[in-house]
């Protein structure tokens, strides 16, 4: 809180002081004596349960000089903490607190107790955390994890599917009209010409009783699309979007999609390409990175190089021989394979990748870009259209 125009700080109200007490935690209670309401006291307890871990991580003894006997309610458990947090905080705040609990303070019991997991709000951050700890899940916990994966995947699919399908399934055919009335296909000029006879001079308007709409031209896409995705720990965001994008592409009638994930080993997930939930539940995050080995495997999937697009999703941090990777990239380009390397994006959608390695691959015939799935679909449409 800053000073007013006279240079003096405004009077602090009890409400403001109470909020500062919540922000600063229990160690501020000796200096900030504003009373907390019942709900604020519950909030303070919930926040202390989580953020006191920050002090422990810095070697501060629990309680410090303020340790004393009290009549506080019994110690919170992870289950009880989550129940209180859901009751006290709005959704946006709750998601931030849950994210801190799992990622920053290792409150992994939130992911290993099925009752707790069933109460967590499905979102992208929770999905990423679950994929990280998936190896420790069994029984009911695994069932709850699948439910959350299914929910978040559907959210991502709904956001991406319309744009991807629109980019790849056709453009307006301006020589033929369609009985389907879709706003984006509206033929304004044709409609005016057709309805000039309905001009009303009194109103000064054309009464269009017969609007015209263009039909769509369906592109025939006799191409194979091989999507090769790095599953090292830093690639979780890209992995989720790649799995959903691959499933959408696989739903297009004439596109043959193959999906491969890799770290220092290669796993062919083509058999599950239409089911991103199985893909995500099957990946193993972490480990090293051998891009060259994955590209070599993908090269063996290519039957018609001049009708193949290879999409490599990675941060380009090659752990094996870069010479092998560069040589293989050059061979594929010379054979006519269209290649694009998609750089990893961080949580702020900023490219995070080894630029020198990417530049070497670009010089060997691979196009390098940092694209969203929608822009990838537009790129594919330009290549195979």
C-alpha positions as CSV (number, residue, x, y, z in Angstrom):
1,X,0.0,0.0,0.0
2,X,1.6,3.3,-1.1
3,X,1.4,6.8,0.3
4,X,-1.3,9.3,-0.7
5,X,-0.8,12.6,-2.5
6,X,0.3,14.2,0.8
7,X,3.1,11.7,1.3
8,X,1.3,10.0,4.1
9,X,0.2,6.3,4.2
10,X,-3.5,5.9,4.4
11,X,-5.0,4.4,7.5
12,X,-5.0,0.6,7.3
13,X,-8.4,-0.9,7.9
14,X,-9.0,-4.1,9.8
15,X,-10.0,-5.8,6.6
16,X,-6.7,-4.8,4.9
17,X,-4.7,-5.9,7.9
18,X,-6.5,-9.2,8.0
19,X,-5.6,-9.8,4.4
20,X,-2.0,-9.0,5.1
21,X,-2.0,-11.5,7.9
22,X,-3.3,-14.2,5.5
23,X,-0.6,-13.3,3.0
24,X,2.3,-13.2,5.4
25,X,1.3,-16.2,7.5
26,X,1.5,-17.1,11.1
27,X,4.9,-15.4,11.7
28,X,3.2,-12.0,11.2
29,X,0.5,-12.6,13.9
30,X,2.6,-10.9,16.6
31,X,2.8,-7.6,14.7
32,X,-0.6,-7.7,12.9
33,X,-3.1,-8.0,15.6
34,X,-6.3,-7.4,13.6
35,X,-8.7,-10.2,14.5
36,X,-9.6,-12.8,11.9
37,X,-13.1,-13.8,11.2
38,X,-14.2,-17.4,11.4
39,X,-13.7,-18.0,7.7
40,X,-10.4,-16.1,7.7
41,X,-9.1,-18.2,10.6
42,X,-9.9,-21.3,8.6
43,X,-8.1,-19.8,5.5
44,X,-5.1,-19.0,7.7
45,X,-5.0,-22.6,8.9
46,X,-5.2,-24.0,5.3
47,X,-2.5,-21.7,4.0
48,X,-0.2,-22.4,7.0
49,X,-0.6,-26.1,6.4
50,X,0.8,-25.7,2.9
51,X,3.1,-22.7,2.9
52,X,4.9,-23.4,6.2
53,X,6.7,-26.1,4.1
54,X,8.6,-23.1,2.7
55,X,10.1,-22.4,6.1
56,X,10.9,-26.1,6.7
57,X,12.8,-26.1,3.4
58,X,14.9,-23.3,4.6
59,X,15.8,-24.9,7.9
60,X,13.4,-22.9,10.1
61,X,12.2,-24.9,13.2
62,X,8.4,-25.4,13.2
63,X,6.9,-22.9,15.6
64,X,10.1,-21.0,16.3
65,X,9.9,-18.6,19.2
66,X,6.2,-18.6,18.9
67,X,5.8,-22.2,19.9
68,X,3.3,-22.6,22.7
69,X,0.4,-24.8,23.7
70,X,-2.9,-24.0,22.1
71,X,-6.4,-25.2,21.7
72,X,-6.1,-25.2,17.8
73,X,-8.2,-27.9,16.0
74,X,-6.6,-31.2,15.4
75,X,-3.8,-31.4,12.7
76,X,-5.0,-31.2,9.1
77,X,-4.5,-34.2,6.8
78,X,-4.2,-33.9,3.1
79,X,-7.8,-35.0,2.7
80,X,-9.1,-32.5,5.2
81,X,-6.9,-29.8,3.9
82,X,-8.3,-30.2,0.4
83,X,-11.9,-30.2,1.7
84,X,-11.3,-26.9,3.5
85,X,-9.5,-25.4,0.5
86,X,-12.4,-26.2,-1.8
87,X,-14.9,-24.8,0.6
88,X,-13.0,-21.5,1.3
89,X,-11.3,-20.4,-2.0
90,X,-12.7,-19.6,-5.4
91,X,-11.9,-21.9,-8.3
92,X,-9.0,-19.8,-9.7
93,X,-7.3,-19.5,-6.3
94,X,-7.9,-23.2,-5.6
95,X,-6.1,-24.2,-8.8
96,X,-3.1,-22.2,-7.9
97,X,-2.9,-23.6,-4.3
98,X,-3.4,-27.2,-5.6
99,X,-0.6,-26.6,-8.1
100,X,1.8,-25.3,-5.4
101,X,0.9,-28.3,-3.2
102,X,1.8,-30.9,-5.8
103,X,4.6,-29.3,-7.8
104,X,6.4,-27.1,-5.2
105,X,5.8,-28.8,-1.9
106,X,5.5,-32.4,-2.9
107,X,2.1,-33.1,-1.4
108,X,1.9,-36.3,-3.4
109,X,-0.7,-37.8,-1.1
110,X,-3.1,-35.7,-3.1
111,X,-2.3,-38.0,-6.0
112,X,-2.2,-41.3,-4.2
113,X,-5.4,-41.1,-2.2
114,X,-8.4,-41.9,-4.4
115,X,-10.9,-40.0,-2.3
116,X,-8.7,-36.9,-2.4
117,X,-8.0,-37.3,-6.2
118,X,-11.7,-37.5,-6.8
119,X,-12.1,-34.0,-5.4
120,X,-9.3,-32.3,-7.3
121,X,-10.3,-29.9,-10.1
122,X,-9.4,-31.5,-13.5
123,X,-7.0,-29.1,-15.3
124,X,-3.8,-29.1,-17.3
125,X,-1.5,-28.6,-14.3
126,X,-3.1,-31.5,-12.5
127,X,-2.8,-33.7,-15.6
128,X,0.9,-32.9,-15.9
129,X,1.5,-33.8,-12.2
130,X,-0.4,-37.0,-12.6
131,X,1.6,-38.1,-15.6
132,X,4.7,-37.5,-13.5
133,X,3.6,-39.6,-10.6
134,X,1.6,-42.1,-12.7
135,X,4.0,-44.9,-11.9
136,X,3.0,-44.9,-8.2
137,X,-0.8,-45.2,-8.9
138,X,-2.7,-48.4,-8.6
139,X,-6.3,-49.6,-8.2
140,X,-8.9,-46.9,-7.5
141,X,-6.2,-44.2,-7.7
142,X,-5.5,-45.2,-11.3
143,X,-9.2,-45.2,-12.1
144,X,-9.5,-41.7,-10.8
145,X,-6.4,-40.7,-12.7
146,X,-8.0,-42.0,-16.0
147,X,-11.2,-40.0,-15.2
148,X,-9.1,-36.8,-14.9
149,X,-7.1,-37.6,-18.0
150,X,-10.3,-38.2,-19.9
151,X,-11.8,-34.9,-18.7
152,X,-8.8,-32.7,-19.5
153,X,-8.2,-34.4,-22.9
154,X,-11.8,-33.7,-23.9
155,X,-11.3,-30.1,-22.9
156,X,-8.2,-29.8,-25.1
157,X,-9.9,-31.7,-28.0
158,X,-12.9,-29.4,-28.0
159,X,-10.5,-26.4,-28.2
160,X,-8.4,-27.8,-31.1
161,X,-10.7,-30.1,-33.2
162,X,-12.7,-27.5,-35.0
163,X,-9.7,-25.5,-36.2
164,X,-7.7,-28.6,-37.2
165,X,-10.5,-30.1,-39.2
166,X,-11.3,-26.9,-40.9
167,X,-7.7,-26.5,-42.0
168,X,-7.4,-30.0,-43.4
169,X,-10.8,-31.0,-44.7
170,X,-11.4,-28.4,-47.4
171,X,-11.9,-24.9,-48.6
172,X,-14.9,-23.1,-50.1
173,X,-15.8,-24.2,-53.6
174,X,-16.8,-20.9,-55.3
175,X,-18.2,-22.7,-58.4
176,X,-20.8,-24.7,-56.6
177,X,-23.4,-24.0,-54.0
178,X,-24.6,-26.2,-51.1
179,X,-27.9,-26.7,-49.3
180,X,-26.0,-26.6,-46.0
181,X,-26.4,-23.2,-44.4
182,X,-23.0,-22.6,-42.7
183,X,-22.2,-18.9,-41.9
184,X,-18.6,-19.1,-42.9
185,X,-19.6,-20.4,-46.4
186,X,-22.1,-17.6,-47.1
187,X,-22.0,-16.3,-50.7
188,X,-22.9,-12.6,-50.2
189,X,-22.5,-11.5,-53.8
190,X,-24.4,-14.5,-55.2
191,X,-27.2,-13.9,-52.7
192,X,-27.5,-10.2,-53.8
193,X,-27.6,-11.1,-57.5
194,X,-30.2,-13.9,-56.9
195,X,-32.5,-11.6,-54.8
196,X,-32.3,-8.3,-56.7
197,X,-35.9,-8.9,-57.8
198,X,-36.9,-8.7,-54.1
199,X,-35.6,-5.2,-53.7
200,X,-38.0,-3.1,-51.6
201,X,-37.7,0.6,-52.5
202,X,-39.8,1.7,-49.5
203,X,-37.4,-0.1,-47.1
204,X,-34.4,0.5,-49.3
205,X,-33.4,-3.2,-48.7
206,X,-33.2,-6.5,-50.5
207,X,-35.4,-9.1,-48.9
208,X,-33.2,-12.2,-49.3
209,X,-35.6,-15.1,-49.2
210,X,-33.0,-17.4,-50.9
211,X,-29.6,-17.0,-49.4
212,X,-26.7,-18.9,-51.1
213,X,-23.9,-20.9,-49.4
214,X,-20.7,-22.3,-51.0
215,X,-20.2,-26.0,-50.8
216,X,-16.9,-27.3,-49.5
217,X,-14.1,-28.9,-51.5
218,X,-12.9,-32.0,-49.7
219,X,-9.1,-32.4,-50.1
220,X,-7.9,-35.9,-50.9
221,X,-4.8,-36.3,-48.8
222,X,-2.9,-39.4,-49.9
223,X,-0.1,-38.7,-47.4
224,X,1.3,-40.5,-44.4
225,X,1.9,-38.3,-41.3
226,X,4.5,-39.6,-38.8
227,X,4.4,-37.8,-35.5
228,X,7.5,-38.4,-33.4
229,X,7.3,-37.0,-29.9
230,X,10.0,-36.5,-27.2
231,X,8.7,-37.9,-23.9
232,X,11.5,-36.6,-21.7
233,X,10.3,-34.8,-18.5
234,X,10.5,-31.3,-19.9
235,X,8.2,-32.1,-22.8
236,X,5.0,-32.9,-20.9
237,X,3.0,-30.0,-22.3
238,X,4.0,-30.8,-25.9
239,X,3.3,-34.5,-25.3
240,X,-0.3,-33.8,-24.2
241,X,-1.1,-31.6,-27.2
242,X,0.6,-34.0,-29.6
243,X,-1.4,-37.0,-28.4
244,X,-4.7,-35.0,-28.8
245,X,-3.6,-33.6,-32.2
246,X,-2.6,-37.1,-33.5
247,X,-6.0,-38.5,-32.5
248,X,-7.8,-35.7,-34.3
249,X,-5.8,-36.2,-37.5
250,X,-6.4,-39.9,-37.2
251,X,-10.1,-39.2,-37.4
252,X,-9.8,-37.7,-40.9
253,X,-10.8,-40.3,-43.4
254,X,-7.8,-40.3,-45.8
255,X,-4.9,-39.4,-43.5
256,X,-2.7,-42.3,-42.3
257,X,-1.2,-41.2,-38.9
258,X,1.6,-43.0,-37.1
259,X,2.6,-41.9,-33.6
260,X,6.0,-42.6,-32.0
261,X,7.2,-41.5,-28.6
262,X,10.8,-41.7,-27.4
263,X,13.5,-40.9,-24.8
264,X,16.5,-43.2,-25.0
265,X,14.2,-45.9,-26.2
266,X,11.4,-45.8,-28.9
267,X,7.8,-46.8,-28.4
268,X,5.4,-47.1,-31.3
269,X,2.0,-45.9,-30.1
270,X,0.3,-46.1,-33.5
271,X,-2.1,-48.8,-32.3
272,X,-3.5,-46.3,-29.8
273,X,-3.3,-43.1,-31.9
274,X,-7.1,-42.7,-31.9
275,X,-7.2,-42.9,-28.1
276,X,-5.0,-40.1,-26.5
277,X,-6.0,-41.3,-23.0
278,X,-4.2,-44.6,-23.6
279,X,-1.3,-42.8,-25.2
280,X,-0.9,-40.6,-22.1
281,X,-1.4,-43.4,-19.6
282,X,1.3,-45.4,-21.5
283,X,4.1,-42.8,-21.7
284,X,7.0,-42.8,-19.3
285,X,8.2,-39.3,-18.6
286,X,11.8,-38.6,-17.8
287,X,15.1,-40.2,-18.9
288,X,17.6,-39.1,-21.6
289,X,17.0,-38.2,-25.2
290,X,18.2,-40.0,-28.3
291,X,16.5,-38.2,-31.2
292,X,18.6,-39.9,-33.8
293,X,17.4,-43.4,-32.8
294,X,13.8,-42.2,-32.9
295,X,14.3,-40.7,-36.3
296,X,15.9,-43.9,-37.6
297,X,12.9,-45.9,-36.4
298,X,10.5,-43.4,-38.1
299,X,12.4,-43.7,-41.3
300,X,11.6,-47.4,-41.4
301,X,7.9,-46.6,-41.3
302,X,8.1,-44.5,-44.5
303,X,6.9,-46.4,-47.6
304,X,6.4,-43.4,-49.9
305,X,8.9,-40.6,-49.0
306,X,7.3,-38.1,-51.4
307,X,3.9,-38.5,-49.8
308,X,5.2,-38.5,-46.2
309,X,5.3,-35.7,-43.6
310,X,7.5,-36.3,-40.5
311,X,6.7,-34.1,-37.5
312,X,9.4,-34.1,-34.8
313,X,8.3,-32.6,-31.5
314,X,11.3,-32.1,-29.2
315,X,13.5,-29.5,-27.5
316,X,16.4,-30.7,-29.8
317,X,18.6,-31.5,-26.8
318,X,20.3,-34.5,-28.3
319,X,21.9,-36.8,-25.9
320,X,23.5,-39.1,-28.5
321,X,25.6,-38.4,-31.5
322,X,24.4,-35.2,-33.3
323,X,26.3,-36.3,-36.4
324,X,24.1,-39.3,-36.8
325,X,20.9,-37.3,-36.4
326,X,22.0,-34.6,-38.9
327,X,23.1,-37.2,-41.5
328,X,19.8,-39.0,-41.2
329,X,17.8,-35.7,-41.5
330,X,19.7,-35.0,-44.7
331,X,19.0,-38.4,-46.2
332,X,15.3,-38.1,-45.5
333,X,15.2,-34.7,-47.0
334,X,17.0,-35.9,-50.2
335,X,14.5,-38.8,-50.4
336,X,11.6,-36.2,-50.5
337,X,10.2,-36.5,-47.0
338,X,8.7,-33.2,-45.8
339,X,10.0,-32.6,-42.2
340,X,9.1,-30.1,-39.6
341,X,10.7,-29.9,-36.2
342,X,8.4,-28.4,-33.6
343,X,10.3,-26.7,-30.7
344,X,9.1,-27.3,-27.2
345,X,7.0,-24.4,-25.7
346,X,7.1,-23.6,-22.0
347,X,4.1,-22.6,-19.9
348,X,4.2,-19.1,-21.2
349,X,4.3,-20.4,-24.8
350,X,7.9,-19.3,-25.2
351,X,10.1,-21.6,-27.3
352,X,12.6,-23.5,-25.1
353,X,15.0,-25.6,-27.1
354,X,18.6,-26.1,-28.2
355,X,18.9,-23.5,-31.0
356,X,22.3,-24.7,-32.3
357,X,21.0,-28.2,-32.8
358,X,17.8,-26.9,-34.5
359,X,19.9,-24.7,-36.8
360,X,21.9,-27.8,-37.9
361,X,18.8,-29.7,-38.7
362,X,17.4,-26.7,-40.6
363,X,20.5,-26.6,-42.7
364,X,20.0,-30.4,-43.4
365,X,16.5,-30.0,-44.8
366,X,14.1,-29.8,-41.8
367,X,11.8,-26.9,-41.3
368,X,12.0,-25.6,-37.7
369,X,9.1,-23.8,-36.1
370,X,7.3,-23.2,-32.8
371,X,3.7,-23.8,-33.7
372,X,0.5,-24.4,-31.8
373,X,-1.5,-27.4,-33.0
374,X,-3.8,-25.1,-35.0
375,X,-0.9,-23.6,-36.8
376,X,0.6,-27.1,-37.4
377,X,-2.7,-28.1,-39.1
378,X,-2.4,-25.0,-41.4
379,X,1.2,-25.9,-42.2
380,X,0.1,-29.5,-43.0
381,X,-2.7,-28.2,-45.2
382,X,-0.2,-26.1,-47.2
383,X,2.1,-29.0,-47.7
384,X,-0.4,-31.7,-48.6
385,X,-3.1,-29.6,-50.1
